[in-house]
Amino acid sequence: MGDPSTASVSKMTDFIDIKTLVVCYGLCCCTQLVAFILQYRINKGGQGIQWWIVGSVLMVFGFFMNSFRDVELLASIAIFIYTASFLLCFLCIYIGLAEFVENKKLLRPVLIIVGVSLVVLSYLAFIEGSIFLRRTLLSFSCSILSLFSAVTVAGGNCKHTLPAKFLKYVFIFNTLWLFAFAVLPWWGGPGIALFTSPSPLAATYFLLMTTSTFWTIGLIMLVSQKLSDQLRSSKQFLESTLNGLSANIALINAEGEIVLVNQAWRNFAAANGMSQDFVSEGVNYLRVCEGVCADNALEANSFAQGIRDVLDGKLETFSMEYGCHSPEQKRWFLGRVNPFCGDGPRMVVVAHEDITERKLAEIALAESNHKLELMTNEDGLTKISNRRHFDAMLAYERNRHIRSGATLSLIMLDIDFFKNYNDTYGHVKGDECLQAVAQTVAQCLNRPTDMAARYGGEEFVCLLPDTGILGAVSLAERIRKAVMQCGIPHAASQVASVVTVSVGVVSCICQESITPELIVQRADEQLYLAKHEGRNCVKFRSDDDGMYAQMHNGNSWGLKVLWNSEYASGNADLDGQHMELVSIVNSLLERVLAEGDALDLNSRFNDVYHVVEKHFNDEEAVLRSSGYPEVDEHVARHKELLQKCAGLLKQDAETSVSPVQMLQCIIHDLVLNHMVKEDGKYFAFLNGIGTTAK
């Protein structure tokens, strides 16, 4: 019988299956490989992790090749690769660890040891074939590498951390048991029952699984610790950098929550009576913007939408200026939103910069520029626009009217016998006269788009955008009357005892061929006519000269409507009504001039309206009886014009309407323009019927 203790150990180890342990160790290596790969994906910049991945790959590959050791042709190669994979795995673990802790002092000796060991292992695998020597050499070499790994961790930059201490003890333990398995078999002896087969090999795999699992955990802990330290250091650096900036800065995540703020942000909240919990980390900033008071709700909502657009990738950056005024102070801020350049979920950096000083400077500069512009565009004596400003506006309005096709009018007037006035009353009184006339002209302009300017000397101009000849002439007559009503004595005048003006008016449909200089020239020609035909009157020229003409007698306004044979339709009744309407219009114009404001315009225009309404009914009957094909369209136009004029008359009954506006509607739109343009469409048809009847 044998030794009882030996027998009991043999019974205890009979159940151990070496192949099962090998498979378990192989699975353990695969698990380590996956763990290192996941760690690398989290921290791609971490030094050394890629070496641990390579070591795990080599170990897995070695176990794969070990399955071919029973194939006769591949046995030696499989055994060498399997054995070398252990050594190379320990080497990769060491190199990765040395890089990670930045301690490569022992790298050269390690490479020499591994190189010599690989040469000897190849000899033992391909030539000698001694399993005992191969296992002894492998255990001894791996124990030295484990020792060097422990020394490297102890001298690295992470030596005081808990994971580094844990790894150091794991590698020391690894060194001791590997060294024991390398040395103790040389002592031999029947008293050492531990090495009764298959106990040494089973213990080797069991200890390898245990220690490799522990060092894998330790390495991952070391990486996590270093990453945590880097994040903490980066956050501290970021906070200190942000705290050094004067702008109010916050880091906002994809949900709109504040991740980080600087001290300026906190100080601004405190200075405005806001709770720190309301604008600090963890608060949803988008909801804060949405809950802003009504006075600043529009700006806050716009800024919140800008943050969302940058978070969603719709905008690369966003910025806006906004006012945030308190009862004591006016303040402006510039808000900027920029994407945060970093890995992980999308975040944005929100910065609010106080630009109050710059804004106040801009406002002051704008006011100064406005005053300077007024000084540049304003005539120093009369305080209305000067020649320079008038030339610029005339060129602008001429170009605009070319595009729109509307009518542009210009009034040019000159004080009658002004030289005689200066000679009689002196230049000081002459300046006062110019000032009074200029202000009178400016006060006659009711629309903000109209402009009065001093053209030079005693000449003045009025630029009237979107104004036809009727409105321009009526305004010119109003100016002429207003200057007379000022009652400025003028004993040297040859036309009146007070200061008067001669007025020239031009209205044109702007085209490229009609230059600003040509418009002024035409107005000046009419002014020349007014001076040489008695002064203190209005002369005009218009693209509608066929409709209007000067009245030489009985009407100082100088405007009347002419009947033209081209307006004849071929129907005697309709032509008679058209001539009657022209006569009524001229009578109305004469009454307006004679009675002025004393005339009941609403009543007079109402009479004209009913006459036109009756004419439209008669005209529609004639067109229907003659079979005019477009009669329905013509009737619709009649209704549209009548509704427009009826609305204007109703408006005048409630609130006073400008006489020029009523003249434009009744005389120009309802009578003249419709008679020439719309009625002219059926003239050829009626004339054709008349010719056939004859």
Buried (B, 14 or more C-beta within 10 A) or exposed (E): EEEEEBEEBBEEBEEBEEEEBBEBBBEBBBBBBEBBBEBBEBBEEBBBBBBBBBBBBBBBBBBBBBEBBEEEEBBBBBBBBBBBBBBBBBBBBBBBBBBBBEBBEBBEEBEEBBEEBBEBBBBBBEEEEEEEBBBBBBBBBBBBBBBBBBBBBBBBEBBEBEBBBBBBEBBBBBBEBBBBBBEBBEEEEEEEBEBBEBBBBBBBBBBBBBBBBBBBBBBBBBBBBBBEEEEEEEEEEBBEEBBEBEBBBBBBBEEBBBBBBBBBBBEBBEEEEBEEEEBBEEBBBBEBBEEBEEEBEEBBEBBBBBBBBBBEEEBEEBBEEBEBEEEEEEBBBBBBBBBBEEEEEEBBBBBBBBBBEEBEEEEEEEEEEEEEEEEEBBBEEBEBBBBEBBBEBBBEBBEBBBEEEBBBBBBBBBBBBBEBBBEBBEEEBBEBBBBBBBBBBBEBBEEEEBBBBBBEEBBBBBBBBBBBBBBBBBBBBBBBBBBBEBEBBBEBBEBEEBBBBBBBBBBBBBEEEBBBEEBBEBBBBBBBBBBEEEBBBBBBBBBBEEBBEBBEEEBBBBBBBEBEEEBBBBBEEBBEBBEEBBEBBBEBBBBBBEEEEEBEBBEBBBEBBEBBBEBBEEBBEBBEEBEBEEBEEBBEBBEEBBEEBEEBBEEBEEEEBBBBEBBBBBBBBBBBBBBBEBBEEBBEBBBEBBEEEE
